[in-house]
Amino acid sequence: MTTPTSAANTPRYILMHDNDNVAIVVNDGGLAAGAVFPNGLTLLEAVPQGHKVALRDLAKGDRVIRYNVTIGFAAKDLPAGSWLAEHNVEMPAARELEGLPIATIKPPPMDPLEGYTFQGFRNPDGSVGTRNILAITTTVQCVSGVVEFAVERIKSELLPKYPNVDDVVGLEHTYGCGVAIDAPGAPIPIRTIRNIALNPNFGGQAMVVSLGCEKLQPTRLFPKGSIPIQNAGGADPGLVCLQDAQHVGFMSMIDSIMKQAERNLAELNKRQRETVPASELVVGVQCGGSDAFSGVTANPAVGFATDLLVRAGATVMFSEVTEVRDGIDQLTSRATTPEVAEAMIREMAWYDAYLTRGGVDRSANTTPGNKKGGLSNIVEKAMGSIVKSGSSPISGVLSPGEKLTQKGLIYAATPASDFICGTLQLAAGMNLHVFTTGRGTPYGLAEVPVIKVATRNDLANRWHDLMDINAGRIASGEATIADVGWELFQMLLDVASGKETWAEKWKLHNALVLFNPAPVT
């Protein structure tokens, strides 16, 4: 990545690769027609910040190259200095899923990163939480209102009595009844609901609230002997069934939930933080509200931190099938084994079939905000998204709702929708989350800390109480990718340890994730 100059008042662009024939405008507010770059290139028209400018003459049909990748073709003759946007860049066809490079990149092993620790909650199953939270999950959508009411009372009346417990969250969803519970694909939402309740931040003490007549019975959601309905030593399951004869009226139901919650809170309150190695981190990385700077500043810095985490023995998940499909060759080539590569191809093939069934073009992925931020199409967006994964080999693949069983860099197949992606990473066992954004989004999760990374100085300044790290300093020349990557790595350790300065901010901008089932196969 190169910038001709770092002077704030001088027209500037960022070139990602020497072979590129377009670059993006850096200046806040964009540049007017007639602006002259230090190398003599003159803009023929006004170009907004983050949007592409032609560095040389392009004839109709010529390849438009960014990241040393063909992101499209010129829809008409475009002289040097022209603005390239969605309307004059034709999107290329998707890469075929046959004949891909399979496990061809064999990088030399990176030196282990030793000696880094954080203060976490060790669980009986060996996992480690970064927070100590009482979760109340449901078997069916019919009880969501009851649980929501109970959670508010638990927070106000019970939680203050248990200072070691961070929060109480309701894991409501829209599943459980009125569906074909044995239909093909039904295991996906069922295992997702189950595995979220088993997240390390809940310490094996999640409660379950059931209606009683639903198709998704508690014993099906949590088979005999599994946590959490056997979480009280097996003698006093953490299960409340609203249709039980003992309940006489609404407040009787609430009282039962409150009584069970107090027992679980007492158990959670016994947990204490202890020093654990950084290898116990399970970090999910995601981007939303992306712009052209996502692949220049924030996501490369996250990729740098990803490599540090993998070197430290930790687990990192990157996701979003819709946003990596057009870079599948970059991923299969980094697979540790042919089996891992084939698993990624299988997830992409499912997505292709899903689009075909719905009669939808993949170009629909790029949102109006993405385009306003300079991303012309999904190919360009994919290139910027993939760099969150760093350069480590990809050692495993998870289908939606599955739980992690290994460490390293993992591809967790999810849709790109922010909350659905976060939900599925929660189910996989993530205990810390990194979210990058260029356009801005107040996204957050109540179940796990979310570190927000801004791609641009303007966003970081305007949303100062929602952004945790400003990667825009990379574009303005104030910091390097490595600088911000190391800053993020250290912040991950601090946040995982529950450092008070950050914990208060977490309370400010978290938002309860509502489970939405991922598309089923």
MIKOLDREN-77280 format. One record per residue (C-alpha): x, y, z; chain. Coordinates in steps of 0.02 Angstrom, whole numbers, plus 50000, padded with zeros to 5 digits. Example, Ala and Ser with C-alpha at 12.3 -4.5 7.8 and 13.67 -1.06 7.14 Angstrom:
       X       Y       Z   chain
   50615   49775   50390       A
   50684   49947   50357       A
//
This chain:
       X       Y       Z   chain
   50000   50000   50000       A
   50071   50169   49951       A
   50016   50349   49972       A
   50102   50484   49868       A
   50108   50605   50014       A
   50046   50625   50192       A
   50015   50813   50190       A
   49837   50839   50253       A
   49792   50976   50128       A
   49868   50892   49976       A
   49764   50781   49860       A
   49806   50603   49909       A
   49763   50428   49852       A
   49803   50253   49913       A
   49869   50122   49793       A
   49855   49943   49859       A
   49972   49858   49734       A
   50094   49916   49602       A
   49994   49823   49469       A
   49832   49916   49511       A
   49761   50039   49385       A
   49645   50123   49510       A
   49672   50200   49682       A
   49554   50273   49814       A
   49544   50455   49866       A
   49600   50483   50046       A
   49552   50663   50081       A
   49406   50697   50199       A
   49257   50757   50097       A
   49334   50695   49935       A
   49413   50803   49799       A
   49343   50923   49671       A
   49367   50914   49484       A
   49536   50986   49436       A
   49625   50927   49593       A
   49805   50881   49552       A
   49898   50740   49641       A
   50086   50759   49675       A
   50125   50643   49529       A
   50032   50758   49409       A
   49871   50656   49392       A
   49723   50776   49375       A
   49544   50732   49422       A
   49424   50753   49277       A
   49274   50757   49394       A
   49238   50767   49581       A
   49276   50604   49673       A
   49207   50567   49848       A
   49320   50504   49987       A
   49356   50319   49970       A
   49304   50311   49788       A
   49416   50253   49647       A
   49507   50359   49521       A
   49582   50290   49359       A
   49771   50304   49362       A
   49786   50276   49174       A
   49672   50274   49024       A
   49551   50127   49022       A
   49462   50074   48864       A
   49290   49996   48870       A
   49309   49815   48925       A
   49480   49840   49006       A
   49508   49757   49174       A
   49488   49866   49328       A
   49623   49808   49448       A
   49630   49839   49636       A
   49723   49729   49763       A
   49808   49656   49608       A
   49640   49574   49573       A
   49517   49606   49433       A
   49369   49683   49522       A
   49275   49724   49362       A
   49283   49789   49184       A
   49268   49966   49120       A
   49090   49992   49057       A
   49150   50132   48942       A
   49309   50224   48897       A
   49377   50303   49056       A
   49523   50424   49038       A
   49652   50441   49177       A
   49579   50547   49315       A
   49402   50478   49294       A
   49292   50426   49439       A
   49255   50239   49441       A
   49093   50193   49529       A
   48964   50056   49518       A
   48883   50125   49361       A
   49041   50117   49255       A
   49119   49957   49322       A
   49045   49792   49260       A
   49060   49650   49385       A
   49154   49494   49331       A
   49078   49320   49342       A
   49105   49223   49502       A
   49257   49111   49510       A
   49211   48931   49471       A
   49222   48810   49616       A
   49316   48684   49513       A
   49501   48687   49476       A
   49542   48791   49630       A
   49715   48790   49710       A
   49706   48666   49853       A
   49823   48685   50003       A
   49959   48755   49890       A
   50027   48890   50006       A
   50144   48818   50137       A
   50214   48966   50234       A
   50358   48933   50353       A
   50298   48915   50534       A
   50288   49080   50626       A
   50384   49096   50789       A
   50272   49062   50940       A
   50218   49216   51036       A
   50244   49170   51217       A
   50218   49251   51386       A
   50053   49340   51352       A
   49911   49310   51476       A
   49744   49379   51531       A
   49630   49362   51683       A
   49489   49244   51636       A
   49359   49130   51714       A
   49409   48947   51701       A
   49258   48833   51673       A
   49235   48651   51727       A
   49244   48594   51545       A
   49414   48678   51523       A
   49352   48827   51422       A
   49384   49004   51482       A
   49262   49148   51493       A
   49303   49331   51478       A
   49142   49378   51567       A
   49035   49300   51704       A
   48855   49310   51643       A
   48691   49227   51690       A
   48606   49176   51528       A
   48424   49125   51517       A
   48386   49031   51357       A
   48217   48979   51290       A
   48152   48825   51200       A
   48018   48918   51105       A
   47972   49093   51048       A
   47812   49091   51150       A
   47903   49124   51314       A
   48011   49270   51254       A
   47902   49405   51332       A
   47903   49317   51500       A
   48091   49299   51498       A
   48115   49481   51448       A
   48008   49536   51595       A
   48101   49419   51714       A
   48272   49477   51656       A
   48233   49657   51698       A
   48177   49609   51873       A
   48330   49498   51900       A
   48444   49641   51848       A
   48363   49765   51965       A
   48323   49655   52116       A
   48448   49511   52118       A
   48604   49556   52019       A
   48666   49689   52143       A
   48679   49553   52276       A
   48808   49456   52173       A
   48953   49574   52134       A
   49056   49443   52040       A
   48920   49422   51908       A
   48932   49544   51763       A
   48760   49538   51687       A
   48600   49441   51651       A
   48547   49411   51470       A
   48397   49329   51390       A
   48434   49220   51240       A
   48268   49238   51153       A
   48238   49174   50977       A
   48098   49143   50851       A
   48111   48954   50841       A
   48043   48803   50934       A
   47864   48776   50874       A
   47756   48797   50719       A
   47899   48723   50619       A
   47939   48552   50547       A
   48054   48503   50688       A
   48122   48352   50594       A
   48139   48437   50426       A
   48304   48433   50332       A
   48413   48570   50402       A
   48322   48579   50570       A
   48480   48527   50665       A
   48559   48695   50620       A
   48447   48809   50725       A
   48432   48678   50862       A
   48620   48657   50884       A
   48642   48846   50871       A
   48522   48879   51016       A
   48604   48739   51117       A
   48782   48793   51086       A
   48750   48977   51124       A
   48689   48924   51297       A
   48854   48831   51318       A
   48961   48984   51280       A
   49110   48999   51398       A
   49050   49168   51463       A
   48901   49081   51546       A
   49005   48965   51655       A
   48894   48813   51628       A
   48754   48896   51727       A
   48632   48948   51591       A
   48448   48930   51637       A
   48314   48861   51522       A
   48134   48924   51513       A
   48009   48812   51424       A
   47824   48831   51386       A
   47786   48646   51396       A
   47691   48602   51236       A
   47821   48658   51108       A
   47900   48544   50978       A
   48075   48586   51035       A
   48064   48503   51206       A
   48201   48540   51335       A
   48262   48360   51329       A
   48285   48375   51141       A
   48372   48542   51152       A
   48484   48479   51293       A
   48494   48289   51292       A
   48511   48197   51457       A
   48671   48236   51549       A
   48711   48395   51454       A
   48732   48569   51527       A
   48635   48675   51569       A
   48475   48584   51623       A
   48582   48475   51737       A
   48683   48623   51797       A
   48640   48614   51981       A
   48725   48450   52020       A
   48586   48354   51932       A
   48470   48369   52082       A
   48395   48538   52041       A
   48394   48567   51853       A
   48399   48747   51796       A
   48236   48724   51702       A
   48072   48820   51724       A
   47919   48757   51630       A
   47780   48887   51623       A
   47639   48760   51597       A
   47682   48666   51757       A
   47530   48651   51872       A
   47620   48747   52010       A
   47606   48909   51912       A
   47449   49008   51952       A
   47453   49167   51851       A
   47590   49267   51768       A
   47680   49324   51926       A
   47694   49144   51984       A
   47794   49108   51827       A
   47906   49258   51860       A
   47932   49202   52040       A
   47990   49030   51983       A
   48115   49107   51862       A
   48177   49225   51997       A
   48203   49083   52122       A
   48301   48980   51998       A
   48400   49132   51944       A
   48453   49164   52123       A
   48522   48987   52137       A
   48620   49007   51975       A
   48682   49180   52023       A
   48748   49110   52186       A
   48849   48980   52090       A
   48915   49106   51965       A
   48963   49224   52105       A
   49090   49096   52165       A
   49189   49112   52005       A
   49352   49210   52014       A
   49466   49273   51878       A
   49635   49187   51864       A
   49787   49207   51755       A
   49771   49105   51596       A
   49876   49104   51436       A
   49824   49203   51283       A
   49797   49035   51198       A
   49628   49025   51288       A
   49558   49170   51185       A
   49427   49126   51056       A
   49408   49281   50948       A
   49277   49309   50814       A
   49316   49442   50683       A
   49185   49525   50575       A
   49153   49683   50474       A
   48993   49780   50444       A
   48947   49945   50366       A
   49104   49921   50260       A
   49183   50052   50148       A
   49334   50061   50033       A
   49446   50095   50183       A
   49396   49931   50268       A
   49521   49835   50163       A
   49654   49972   50184       A
   49656   50011   50370       A
   49546   49917   50493       A
   49540   49744   50415       A
   49727   49733   50380       A
   49760   49786   50561       A
   49641   49650   50620       A
   49732   49528   50506       A
   49896   49577   50587       A
   49819   49546   50760       A
   49747   49381   50696       A
   49923   49320   50655       A
   49982   49373   50829       A
   49839   49277   50910       A
   49874   49120   50809       A
   50057   49132   50855       A
   50004   49143   51037       A
   49905   48981   51018       A
   49733   49063   51019       A
   49585   49030   50906       A
   49521   49157   50779       A
   49363   49137   50676       A
   49328   49235   50518       A
   49164   49213   50427       A
   49035   49284   50306       A
   49012   49165   50160       A
   48936   49303   50054       A
   49089   49412   50075       A
   49227   49286   50042       A
   49146   49188   49900       A
   49232   49294   49768       A
   49402   49262   49847       A
   49381   49075   49872       A
   49542   49036   49779       A
   49638   49139   49908       A
   49563   49034   50047       A
   49577   48858   49975       A
   49760   48890   49936       A
   49791   48929   50122       A
   49703   48773   50186       A
   49813   48658   50290       A
   49741   48503   50207       A
   49637   48460   50053       A
   49495   48413   50172       A
   49490   48590   50243       A
   49489   48663   50067       A
   49347   48548   50014       A
   49246   48599   50167       A
   49261   48782   50117       A
   49210   48742   49939       A
   49059   48647   50005       A
   49001   48801   50102       A
   49022   48912   49948       A
   48927   48787   49840       A
   48782   48793   49963       A
   48778   48982   49946       A
   48780   48972   49756       A
   48633   48851   49761       A
   48542   48964   49884       A
   48556   49112   49765       A
   48498   49005   49619       A
   48345   48943   49715       A
   48297   49121   49760       A
   48333   49193   49589       A
   48449   49323   49667       A
   48610   49392   49592       A
   48761   49396   49707       A
   48782   49581   49666       A
   48638   49616   49786       A
   48758   49591   49932       A
   48840   49761   49915       A
   48729   49884   50010       A
   48690   50065   49967       A
   48804   50116   50109       A
   48946   50006   50046       A
   48931   50090   49876       A
   48924   50264   49951       A
   49084   50219   50042       A
   49171   50175   49879       A
   49142   49988   49858       A
   49082   49960   49680       A
   49035   49775   49695       A
   49051   49616   49797       A
   49218   49569   49719       A
   49300   49728   49783       A
   49212   49705   49950       A
   49274   49525   49964       A
   49455   49575   49939       A
   49444   49696   50086       A
   49349   49572   50194       A
   49468   49425   50178       A
   49618   49520   50245       A
   49544   49508   50422       A
   49605   49328   50418       A
   49788   49379   50412       A
   49912   49261   50332       A
   49905   49106   50442       A
   49855   48937   50369       A
   49669   48896   50385       A
   49659   48742   50494       A
   49473   48707   50507       A
   49297   48745   50444       A
   49136   48757   50545       A
   48962   48742   50473       A
   48828   48857   50547       A
   48792   48822   50730       A
   48936   48701   50757       A
   49050   48712   50908       A
   49238   48732   50899       A
   49346   48580   50933       A
   49517   48646   50882       A
   49629   48798   50891       A
   49709   48905   50756       A
   49631   49004   50614       A
   49456   48937   50578       A
   49333   48979   50441       A
   49160   48983   50523       A
   49030   48984   50384       A
   48896   49115   50419       A
   48791   49240   50322       A
   48858   49418   50317       A
   48715   49493   50418       A
   48800   49565   50572       A
   48692   49491   50709       A
   48673   49321   50626       A
   48861   49309   50602       A
   48890   49361   50783       A
   48758   49236   50841       A
   48841   49091   50751       A
   49014   49140   50815       A
   48940   49142   50991       A
   48875   48966   50962       A
   49048   48912   50906       A
   49119   48966   51075       A
   49189   49140   51047       A
   49232   49235   51206       A
   49287   49399   51124       A
   49232   49489   50966       A
   49313   49616   50848       A
   49202   49717   50732       A
   49265   49838   50601       A
   49159   49971   50517       A
   49182   50113   50394       A
   49007   50183   50374       A
   48968   50156   50558       A
   48848   50041   50651       A
   48800   50031   50836       A
   48814   49841   50829       A
   48858   49754   50991       A
   48829   49593   51089       A
   48775   49579   51270       A
   48846   49403   51283       A
   49027   49444   51239       A
   49133   49602   51233       A
   49144   49682   51061       A
   49294   49790   51014       A
   49244   49913   50878       A
   49374   49971   50751       A
   49341   50122   50640       A
   49415   50128   50466       A
   49419   50319   50453       A
   49468   50465   50564       A
   49303   50552   50531       A
   49200   50405   50596       A
   49312   50381   50747       A
   49293   50564   50793       A
   49105   50576   50764       A
   49066   50411   50852       A
   49198   50433   50987       A
   49096   50340   51119       A
   49060   50190   51007       A
   49230   50160   50927       A
   49373   50084   51027       A
   49515   50094   50901       A
   49542   50217   50759       A
   49625   50127   50614       A
   49599   50282   50508       A
   49769   50339   50571       A
   49844   50215   50447       A
   49770   50310   50299       A
   49824   50478   50368       A
   50002   50417   50397       A
   49996   50433   50587       A
   50015   50246   50618       A
   50061   50085   50527       A
   49959   49926   50508       A
   50078   49845   50632       A
   50054   49986   50757       A
   49865   49967   50757       A
   49877   49777   50752       A
   49983   49773   50910       A
   49867   49900   50992       A
   49719   49787   50955       A
   49810   49633   51019       A
   49847   49718   51185       A
   49669   49784   51198       A
   49603   49608   51173       A
   49702   49551   51325       A
   49644   49700   51428       A
   49461   49679   51381       A
   49468   49491   51411       A
   49534   49531   51585       A
   49385   49643   51624       A
   49487   49801   51644       A
   49367   49929   51720       A
   49399   50070   51599       A
   49337   49963   51456       A
   49203   49869   51553       A
   49103   50028   51578       A
   49108   50064   51391       A
   49049   49887   51355       A
   48893   49921   51459       A
   48863   50080   51359       A
   48863   50008   51184       A
   48817   49826   51197       A
   48654   49770   51119       A
   48563   49608   51152       A
   48579   49492   51004       A
   48416   49409   50953       A
   48443   49239   50876       A
   48392   49224   50694       A
   48411   49050   50620       A
   48540   49040   50483       A
   48481   48976   50314       A
   48464   48788   50323       A
   48527   48663   50196       A
//
